[in-house]
């Protein structure tokens, strides 16, 4: 897997689903992260990532699957607390 940096301190991002299930699992995944942007009436949630050029389709598929999985596997209280403290 790729590199990971957490603004919340060393190692905090290493427990995220994206780190555990993408960066640790796929050798070609160079980076991946979730992001949010909130405004008055709405917001944006997304996932971005990068991989070697020949794996662009694979990284797109893996990240789309992880985003869709949020509808089935809800975020646990532990995951939410960890994300708030990053």
Secondary structure, DSSP 8 states (H G I E B T S, - for coil): ------TTSTTGGGGSHHIIIIITT-TTEEEEEEEEEE-SS-EEEEEEEEE-GGGHHHHHHHHHHHHHHTTTS---HHHHHHHHT-
